Amino acid sequence: MSPTRVPSSVLLIAHTGRDVALLAAREMAQAFLAQGLTVRALTDEAADLDVDGVVPVSLDEANADLAVVLGGDGTLLRAAEITREAHVPLLGVNLGHVGFLAEAEGNDTEKVVSQVVAGDYIVEERVTLDVVATCNGSEIARGWAINEATVEKAGRERMVEMIVEVDGRPLSRWGGDGVVCATPTGSTAYAFSAGGPVVWPNVDALLVVPISAHALFARPLVVGPDSVVALEVLATSVDAVLCCDGRRSVDLPPGSRVEVRRGQQSISLARLQQSPFTDRLVDKFDLPVNGWRGTGRG
């Protein structure tokens, strides 16, 4: 965690094509402006907001002390793409379903504004992934991810066959729908749906989770933070697809190799409260805890 300072500017990012997000963003913009903060928004979104005082900015100018993101996890992942180079902390306000990356709910406008204006929040640095894909020794793609990078079969007809390598040594050959390489932050996303473990965000590790693999050994793996995971699509396999965070994808011909390692640049998430990750799991997944008799909570 890193110390914060009272912000003088916020960047509002919202899915303004949805009425609920547009109305929430307008309310948030007016509230921040009333408190004397500079409010910026991407040019198209600023036009949709139509709030006097909001400063329209281009993608190259998308900078502020804090980015407030209104929407679901998909909107926050888009915001991370926009602000990554400027390394702007992201504060998610959930207007979607689970919203695991979000810190507040859509009806918490007053709370969000008051805490942001007071600088009453903390910033967590989250691990990312750096991804490089090659074929026949030539680079064909380079990317990054907050949640996960996946290599999956391109079509339904046949499974993709891969050799999984960890730290320069072959581990196993897997045939199936694909493989998910995830961060601890992404352990509750696609990796979770594929049967991977939930990993606390403060754990320094990477996850490797096979998707419907036909193999004697096809368990989810948790590897060290400095490990390099390579997925080699066999030359005799079908075409595959590399996808980062479900947003950026590239086709992989047979014979491709994808290397995944800890990212050189982290992502910053703003937190309004320091509740344990356990509480977040219980809240977001609506886990049954009735009957608990522990003494951990005052």
N, C-alpha and C positions, 0 to 999 in steps of 0.2 A: 504494500500500500504506500501511496505517496501523499504528502501534505497538499492541501488545496488552498486556494486564495479566493477571496470574494471576486466573482467574475464581473466584468464590465460589459461583456457581449455574449450573446447566445446565438447559435445557428439552429434554426428550426427545420427539421426534416420530417415530412409526413407524406403518407399516401393520399394526396389530395383528391384523387379520383374516387375515393370513398367518402360519402357524406359525413359519416361519423368521425373520420380522421380530419376532414376539412373543418368541421365545426369545433373540434377539440383544439386544432392548431390555431384557429382564429382566437379562441378564448385564451389560449396560452400566450399568443403574441401580444394581445391587448394587456394581459396581466403583467408581462415582463416590461412592456413599454411604460406602463403606469408606474413601475418601480424604478424607472430611469435607466434601464439597460438598453444597449443597442441590440436590436433584433435583426438578424439576417436570414434570408431564405434563398434557395436557388431561384433563378429568374422565373421559370415557369410556375413554380410553387408559390412564389411571391405574388404573381398575377392572380392565381387562384384564391389566395388568402384575401387579397383586396383590403388590406388593413393599412391605414395611413401610418407612416413611420417605419414600416418594415423595409429594410434595405435589400434590394435584389442583387444577387451575386452570381457569377459564373462558377463552373466547376473548379477552375483554377484559383478562384478567390474564396472558396468554401472554407473559411477559417474563423475561429472564435475561441473564447476561453472554454466554452462547453457547447456540445451539440445535444439538443433535446430531440429525441426521436419518437414520434407518435405513430404507433402501428404494432404489428406483430414482429416476430423474430426475423422474418424476411425483410421487413423495412429496416431493421437495425443492421442486418448484414449489408444491405445496400448503402446505408449510411457509413458503414466502416470502409467501403470501397471509396466513397466520396472524400472522407476525411483522413484516410490512412497516411498520406504523405505529410499532412500537417500535424498528425498525431494528436488530434483533438479528442478529449475524453467524451464518451458517449453515455448519455442517460436515457434509458429506454422507458417509455410510458406505454403500457400494453393496451392495445385496442384489438388484439387478435384473440387467439384461443389460449394456449398454455402460456406463451410469452416468457419462456424460461430466462431469456437474456434481459428482460425488462426489470426495472427496479420499482415501478409504481404502476397503478392501474389508471384507466382513463378518467375516472371520477375523482382523482387526487390532485386536480389542478392547483388548488389553493396550497396544499402541502408542498407540492413540487416547487412552486414559485417561491414560497417563503423560505424553504431550505436552500434553494439555489441562490437567492438574493443574499442570504446570510452567509453563504459559503459553507453551509452545514452539510457537507457531504465528503466522502472519501473517494479516492481513485485507486482501483485495483489494476495491476498489469496482468494481462492474460496471455498465455503462450499461444503462438500461431504456428502454422506449418509453411515451410517453403517446399515447392514441388518443381521438379524438372523432369520432362519427358524427352526421351531420345529414341531414335530408330536408326539402326545401322551406323551408330556413332555420331549421328547428326542430331542436334537439338531441334525438336519440333514444337515444344511448348514450355513455358515457364510460368508458374503461378504461385498463389498463396491461399491460405484458408484460415478462418477462425475456428470453425467447427470440425470440418473433415474434408479430406480429399478421397475420392472413390475411383476405383477402376472397375467398370462393369461391362457386361456384354452389351453389344450394340443392338442386337435383335433378340427375339423371343425363342427362335428355333433351336439354338444350341447353346450349351454352356461355354463360358470362356475358361481357358486353361492357363494357369499361371504358376510360376515358381516364385515362392516368397523367400526373400533374402533379408537377413538382419545382420548388420555390422560386417558386411562383406562375405558372409557365409550362408549357403543355402539352407533353408529350414524345412520346406515341404512343398510338394506340388498340390495345388488345389484346383479342382474343376468345379464351377458353380456359377452363380449370378455375378460374383465380383468380390471385392475386398474393400473395406472401409478403413482408412487410416485417420484417426481422430485425436484431438486434443482433449484434456480433461473437461474443458468448457463444452466441447462437442459430445461428451459421453452421454448426455441426456437427449441428443438429437438422433440422427440417422443410426449412429452406432448402437444406441439403446434399442431402436426398433429391430436391428439386426441381431440382437441377443448379447450385446456387449455389456460390460459392467458399468455401473455409475461410479465415477471417480470424482472425488472432492477437488474443487478448482485449485486448491493450494498444493496438490500433489504434483511433483515434477516428473511427468511421464508422458509417453505417447501410447496410443491404443492401436491394435491391429485386429480387425474383426471381419472374419469371412462371412459372406452372404450366401446362405443355402449351399454350402460347399459339400461336394461328394468326396470325402476323404476320411481315412481312418483317424487322422489327427487334424481336427479343424476347430480347435478351441480359440476363443478370443485371447489375445495376448496383451500384456502390459509391459512395455519395454522402457529402458532408461531414456532420460531426456536428451542424451547425446548420441543415441543410437540412430543409425541411418537404415530405413526400411526401403527395400527395393522390390518392385513387383514387375516380373518379366512375363509378358504375354508370349506364350510359345509360338514359334513360327508356324506350327500346324493348327493353331487355334483360330477362332473366328475374330472378326473385328471387335474392338473394345472402345470404350469412351472414358476419358478422364474428366472428372467433374469436381470443381472446388466449391464447397458450400452450397451445392445445388444451383449455382448461378452462372458459373463460367465453365464451359466444357470444350473439349477438343477431341477429335477422332483419333484413335490409336490403331494403326494397322498391326497385323500379326508380326511378332518380332520386336515390338516396342518395349522399352524399359522405363519405368517411372520410379524416381527416387524421392523419398519423403523424409524430411528432417525438421528439427525444431527451427522455427522462423527466426531470422535475425532481428526482426522488428516485432515487438509485442503490440497488443491492442489495449487501450485504456477504457475501462468501464467505470462509470461513476456509481457510487452506492449511497443511498440516503440513510441507510441503517446498517448496523453491523450484526444483524441476526445470523445465527449459525446456518451453515448450508443445509443441515438436517431440517430446519424449519422451512426452508425454501422447498425442499423435496416434498415434505408433507403437504405444504400449501398448494404447490403447482400440480402434484399428482393426486391430490385429495386422498392421502393415505389414511387408513383407519388407525387412530391412536387412542381411542376411547378405552379407559381402564388403566392407562399408564399411571403408575404410582411413584415415579421417580421424584427426586428433589432438586433436579437441575435448574428448574425455573423458579424464580422468586414470586 
